[in-house]
């Protein structure tokens, strides 16, 4: 039997697809860009901070708040899923 390891980004994508309507346009863009859901490469917190003219720490906070809004809580996914 082959075990499939699911990445954090894949888990987040499932929550994002189902619940992205709960996010503001800015939050959606930050999550999509950070995790590469927009079909391009992943952007760093620093890159996104420059785009939105805020610090990378603020981008991290916005990303964290957005993930909570869509129901993704990292603590639930600490264990590996096979």
Secondary structure, DSSP 4 states (H G I P E B T S, - for coil): -PPPPPPHHHHHHHHHHHHGGGS-HHHHHHHHHHHTTTSSPPPPHHHHHHHHTS-HHHHHHHHHHHHHHTT--GGGG-S---
